[in-house]
Amino acid sequence: MIEAKNINKFYGNGDSKFQVLKNINLTIKNGDFAVILGASGSGKSTLLNVLSGLERPDSGEVLYDSANIAVFSDNELTKFRKNNIGFIFQQYFLLPNLNVRKNIKMGADLVGNTEYTAIIEALGLGEKMQKTPNELSGGEQQRVSIARALAKQPQVLFLDEPTGALDEQTGRQVLNYIAQLQAENGFTVIMVTHNHNIANMANTIISMNSGRVSDITQNQTPLNAYEIGW
């Protein structure tokens, strides 16, 4: 279980200092599919970064089964992310000198996963394995970054606008595959998106406004990726 308790986060200094997260409190259960919604500037990506351990809060606690990662040392936090967390960002962060297979293998190697080629095929990248990122479209690069994160077999998968560079057909395919893997393996999904339709796939919908959680809704009838609007 992930708990955020009284989380506050500031950026800047002096007169330019401003508060991005304001007394955030929420709970996400193990195996949950949670979506964070909000307008640009609402703090949703910052919240994602704090929950995942990429950024530290200025005050408050981020608890994973009672362990407060907000007080971990840098080495402890790096080890925690390596062993538990997968990331899919709007930016692809692929290594330009490595081909598709080797970029994905990087994630698999962190946990000794030798079965990662099934993920490559499922995401339609089988014929692209020997290509480097500069030979791929934006949507293909995003699929590589998604495959790399899934190959790591994370306990918690964080996604920041994962379908932003994908067309509708590919976006539905990717979301469907993530949902299938979650159902099979029981990992937790926490996703930031502007697409309110994707929230219909979630169990928990977290709405943000001006750095605060304005609403948390439990969805009793989640839809699959081919049932939602786009």
C-alpha positions, -999 to +999 in steps of 0.1 A: +000+000+000+012+035-009+002+064+014+009+101+010+006+120+043+006+158+044+028+161+014+040+196+005+064+205-023+079+239-033+099+251-062+121+281-065+136+304-038+129+337-022+103+358-040+101+332-068+092+304-044+059+288-051+040+258-037+033+230-062+018+204-038-004+215-009-010+191+020-016+160-002-032+130+015-041+098-003-039+060-002-034+036-031-038-001-025-015-028-038-027-040-072-048-008-078-051+010-111-051+047-102-053+076-126-044+112-116-063+138-135-059+176-136-053+206-158-017+216-168-001+231-137-023+213-112+007+194-098-002+160-110+032+152-126+050+165-095+028+143-074+038+113-096+075+121-091+071+124-054+051+092-050+077+073-071+107+086-052+121+107-081+116+138-061+115+144-023+087+163-007+096+193+014+075+179+042+053+149+048+056+111+043+055+088+014+049+053+028+053+020+010+039-006+034+049+017+063+085+024+050+088+062+046+109+066+014+109+104+019+137+099+045+157+074+026+193+082+017+201+088-019+216+052-021+186+037-004+162+055-027+182+044-058+181+008-047+144+011-039+135+024-073+157-002-090+140-031-072+104-019-071+095+009-096+090+012-133+086+045-152+071+055-184+074+092-192+063+116-219+100+118-229+113+085-241+148+085-225+161+059-248+199+054-252+206+065-288+235+042-294+216+011-285+191-007-307+155-015-297+163-049-282+192-036-261+173-006-248+145-030-236+171-055-223+184-028-200+152-029-180+150-067-181+186-071-169+179-052-137+157-081-125+172-110-144+142-113-167+151-134-197+116-136-212+114-100-223+112-107-260+075-116-255+069-080-245+086-067-277+064-089-299+032-079-279+039-042-285+044-047-322+082-041-322+094-075-334+105-061-368+122-031-352+146-049-328+178-040-346+168-004-353+182+025-332+159+052-317+167+077-345+153+052-370+119+051-352+089+073-352+078+090-319+051+065-313+076+036-318+100+052-294+073+055-268+065+018-273+101+009-267+101+029-235+069+012-224+084-022-232+116-014-212+096-005-181+074-036-184+105-058-189+117-047-155+086-064-139+080-036-115+059-038-084+046-003-091+044+011-126+043+049-129+031+064-162+031+101-173+009+106-204+019+072-218-003+075-249+004+111-258+026+102-288+004+072-299-024+071-324-057+057-311-053+021-324-018+018-309-028+036-277-056+012-271-033-017-278-007-005-253-032+002-226-049-032-231-015-049-228-006-030-196-040-040-181-035-076-191-001-078-175-014-061-144-042-086-141-017-115-145+010-101-122-008-079-097+014-049-099+001-014-091-005+012-118-004+049-112-010+070-143-011+107-150-032+116-181-051+145-197-074+120-213-104+117-191-116+087-210-086+066-198-098+073-162-127+049-170-102+020-169-091+029-134-103+016-100-092+049-083-096+083-099-076+111-082-085+147-093-062+176-087-066+213-088-041+240-080-018+216-061-045+199-041-064+167-043-099+179-050-116+145-053-109+108-050-135+085-067-137+047-066-148+033-100-168+001-094-171-008-131-138-002-149-139-005-187-112-021-209-091-002-234-115-010-263-146+002-244-135+037-234-139+068-256-108+084-271 
